[in-house]
Amino acid sequence: MRPGIIELRWGDPDPILLPTEAIGEAAAWVTGTVGALALNYGANEGPPVLREALAERILRMEGRAIDVSEIAITSGNSGALHMLLSHLVEPGATVFMEDPGYSLAIRSARDLPLELAGVPFDEGGLDVDALAAEVARVRARGGRPRLVYTVATFHNPTGVSLTAARRRRLVELAVEEDLLIIEDDVYRELPYDGAAPESLWSIGTQVDGAADNILRLGTFSKTLAPGLRCGWLTSSAARVTEFAERGVIDSGGCPSQFTSCLCARLIHTGFYDQNVAKVRAVYAARRDALGEGLQAEMPAGFEVIRPAGGFFVWVKTPDGVSAKAQMDAAVQHGVSFFDGTRFCVSGVDRGLRVGFSMYAPRDLREGAARLGRTFADAASG
């Protein structure tokens, strides 16, 4: 963090919201009660105590019954995504990603010998018809369409959620075209206007042949602490077994054995539910402060997209306005953001992402004012 700069470019949990005391108490309980079992290698799929706790919570929160054989514990969504891209997609095959989409997922895909194709994205989320057309184009030129990566719920960077009709169609298309779907469900626990939409993974139970096609990733990073490096994968039992038998896991067992036991303890005591409710309320107020500030402060022609969950507000720029060109000027005004080129497979500069997770409402309103002045000065200059 740079002194004097309101860093709206970041989307990290606010450090003051990280439950250090509760985590410390849970860690002491784990070492004192579970003992060496928590500090040793663990089962490849993860300790049953957390898998069972997650199965119960998923049933309670999502209404989806799940067996523990359909859950594997991960080191968080980023590590799990890289593993899945590495072993599910053969070199040279095509991975489809939202355009704009999550920048670090794009980077992970580009670190591997894969073909990457961006799919148009609009106010309804991923354009599934455009995806179908792109799959056909890849096949026609002799390519190998293989996998779709999506943040379908409270998308990063736009905050938009895929519509119900498109969710169903995407699952059906995956079956028709034999595509895998990785659903990065990182923000499911952070809806601010009612419940989160039904996951693609749950919709998969309603479409014949879809069970093996969808791998859903969840994480404690936004609702407990990212430093725990603990998340989970839900998919068919066959896919979970396939994941757990990868050499990198088989060589050391569960990638987060101790923190898995710690997270299970926090679920069992009821603290996790309480903490989710707390941070959701805090982040909702921050979403409102930044969103309302941007609506009031940005010049005419800029469109502020109000997210129903997650950590980010997306601002569409008018035609001919480059967000990237104003990044240095924004810092001079005491604020930062990430421009749209960072999130676009195509590299198109079509907007800017600002995050509200790390600042109090007063600071967010000031950040919005500084951002507004940045673009107003550019227009008048």
N, C-alpha and C positions, 0 to 999 in steps of 0.2 A: 504494500500500500504506500502510495506516494503522498507526502505531507501536502495538505491543501487541495488534494484532488478527491472528488467524490467519484469513486471507482465503480461506475455502473456497468463496466464491461464484465465483471465477474458474476458467477452464479454459485458461490459457495454458501454453505450454511453459516449463519452469523456465529462467530466463536462464543458470544455471550449466551447463546442458546444451547450450546453443547453441554449435556448433563454430566459434568465431571464428577460430582458427588455421588450420584446414583450409579454411575459406571464403576467408580471406585468401590462402592459397597458391594456391587454385584461381583466384581473381580475378587474381592476378599472372600465372598461366599463361595465362589467357584474354587479358588485355591484351597480353602479350608474344608470344603465338603466333597467336591468332585476330586480334588487333589491331582495326583499324577496322571490320571486318565485325561484330564483337560490339557495337560502340558506335554503329552506324548503324541506320536502319530495317531491319527484317527481314521475311521472308516472312510473309504474313498468318497462315498456319497454324502458324508457329513454325519455328525452325531445324531442318533435317533431322537434325542431330547429336543433338538431344534426343529428337525423335520416334522416331528409330531406336533410341536407347538405351531408351526407354520400351517400344517394341514388343518388344524382346528381353527386357526384364525382366518384362513382363506374361506373356509366354510361359513364362518360367522359373518365375515365382512362382505364376501362376494356371492355367497349362496352356491358355491361350487364345491361339491364333494370331491376329495382328492386323496389318494392313497399315498403313503410315505414313499412308495416305490416310484412315484412320479415327481419327486423332489430331490434335487442335489444342492448342496451348499457350495457356494462359490466365493472367490476372493473379491467380489463386487462386480458390477456390470461391465466395467471396462476390460478386466481380465478375462471374464467369461466370454465376452464378445470376441476378443482376439483368439481365444482358444477355439470357439465355434467356427469362426471364419477360417482358421488354420486347418481344421480337420474335417469340416463338412463341405468345403468348396475346393475342388481340385484346381491346380494351377491353370490359369487361362480362362476359367469359367467366369461368367458375368454375375456380378452382384449389383442389385438395384437399390438405390437410396433416394430419399426425398431430396428435392432441390427447390428451396433450401432445406438443409438437414443438419443433424448434429455434427459439428466440425471435427470432433475428435474421433467419432466413428468413421468419418470419411478418411481421416488420417490413418486410422488402423487398417482400413481396407487398402489404402495406398502403400502401406508398409509390406504388403503381401503380393505375390505374383498373380493378381486377379485383374479382370476387366471391371471397371466401375462405370455404371450408367446412372445418370441423374434422371429422376422422374418428376414432372411438373407437380406443383403444390399450389392449392388455392384456398379459399375460405372454407372449403369442406374437407381440407386435408389432402392427403396423397390422391392424385387423379388416377383412379384405378383403370379407367378406360385408356388413358395414356400409357399406363404400365402395360396393359395387354398389347397395345400397339407396339411398344418398345420390345417386348418379349418376342413378338412375331418378327420384328426387324432383325433382332439378334439371330434368331433361328434361320431366317432367310439368307443371311450372309455366312452361315456355317458356324455361328457361335454357339455357346452352351449356356443358356440361361439357368441359373442355379438357385439364387437366394434373394429375398427381399428383406432389407433391414428397415425398421420403422419405429419411431416414437409416436405411436398412434394416439396416445392420451397426454394432453398438455405438452404438446410438441416443443422441442428445443430446436430452433430458436423462436418460433412464432407464437407458442402458447395455444395454438389451434388443436382441437381434437377431431379425429376422423369421424365422419358422420356414420350413423348406424347402418344406413344402406351400403355405404362404401366398405364398412367393416365386413359385412356379410359377403359382398362381392369379392373382396380381396381374399377371403378364406376360400371361397369357391374357385377363384382363379388359380390359387396355389395348388389345389387338387387337380384342376384341369390341365395345368401346365407342368405338374410335378416340380413345383417350386417349394423351397423351404422359406419359412418366415421366422425371423428373429424379431420378437416384439420387446423392445426396451421399455419396460413399464416403470421407469425410475420415479415418476411423480404420482403414481396411483394414490398414495396416501395423502396427497396434498390438493384435494379439490376445495374450492372456496365458494362455489355456487351450487350446492347440492352434491349428489354422489358422482363419482367418476363413471364414465361410460363402461359398458361391458367390454372386457378384454377380448382381443382376437383369440386368445387361448381358450377362453370359455365358449366363444362362438364356435370354436372348432368341434365341440361335442355335438353340435347341431347339424354338422355337415359331414356326410359319409366320406370316409377316407382321409379326414383332415387331422386326425390325432397325432400322426407321426410328422406332420408338416410344420407344426408351430412350436417354437421354443420361446418361452416367456421368461424374461429376466427381471428380478426384483432386487431391492437393495435396502440396507439400513443407513446408507450414506446421508440421505436428506432428512431422515427422521430421528436418527440417533447421533451418529458421528461418522464422517467419512474415514477417519483414521482407524476405525475398527476393521476396515477392508473385509466386510462380510455381506454377502448377498445370497441369492438362491435362483435356481433354474427350475421351472415347472414345464414338463412336457410328458410325452408318453413314457412308460416304464422302459421301453426299449431305447429311446433317445437318452434318458437319464443314465442308463447302464453304459451306453456308448460314450457319453461324456465322462463318466467316472472311470472308465477303463483307459483313458488317454495316459500316455507314459508320464507326462509331467505331474499328474495327480497320483498315479500308481506308485511313483517313486517316493512320495512323501505323505500320501493320504490326504485327508481333508485340508484344503488350503487355508482354513481359518479355524482350526480346532478349538483353541482357547476362546476366541471371541464368539464362536458359535455357542459355546456353553454359556458365556456371559449374556448373549442376546436372548437365549432361551430363558435364563433366569429373569431378565427384565420383562419378558412376555408373561411368565408365570405369576410374577408378583403384581401384575396389573400396571406397572410403571410405563410400559411401552405404550399402551392405549392412552394413558394420561398425557404422555409426552407428545404423541401425535396430535392430540386435541389442542395442546398448548401451542405448539409451533404452527399448526394450521391457522389458529386465530391470529397469531402474530404476523404471519406472512400474508394473510388476507388483508389485514389493515395496511401493510406495506404495499401490497399490490394496488390497493385503492389510492393510496397517497401518490404513488408514482404515476399511475394511469391518469388520475384526475389532473395532476400537475402537468403532464405532457399534453393532455387535451387543451389545457388553458394556455400553455406557453409555446407550443410549436407553431411555426408560421402556417399560413393557409396552404393547403395542398398536401400536407403531411397527414397520413392516416394512422391513428394509434389503435392497435388491436388489443382489446382488453381480454386477457387470458382468464379462463375459468379455473385454472390451477397451475401448478408448477412455479417457476422462479423468474419468468421472463416476460417482458413486454416487447412486442415487435412494432416498429414504426416503418411504414411504407413511405418511401420518398417520392416526390413528384417526378414526372418524366424530366430527364435532363439534369437532375440533381444527384451528385455523387456524394454518398455518405463517407466513403473512404477518403475523399479529398479534404474532408473537414475534421479528420481525427486529430491532427496536430493542433488545429485551431481550438478544438474542444478542450484539449489539455490546457491551452493558454487561458481558457475561460474557467478552468478548475473542475472539469468533469471528463469522464472517459466513457467510451462505448466500443462495441465491436461492429464493424461494418459488415454488410451482407455478403461480400465476396468470400469471407472466411467460411461461410456456411453453404456455399453453392458449389456443387460439382462442376457446374458450367463456368464459375467465376464471375457471374453477373452481379453487378452492384445494384441491388434493388431495395435496400432498406438497411436498418440498423437494429441491433439487439441491445436492450438495456435490462439489467437485472435489479431486482428489488430486495433480495434476500439479506443483504449485509448491512443495511442502514435503517435507522429509525425514520418514521414518516416525515419529520421536519427536515431531515437531511435529504430525503428523496424529493421533497417538494423543491428544495433549493437546487438539487441536481437537475430537475426538470427545467427550472428557470434558466440555469446556465446553459443547458443544451438548447433551449429555445433561442437564447441570445446568440449562440454560436451560428445557428443556421439563419437567423434573421440578419446577422451581420454579413454573412456570406452572400445572401440575396441582395442586400443593399450596396455591397461593395463592388 
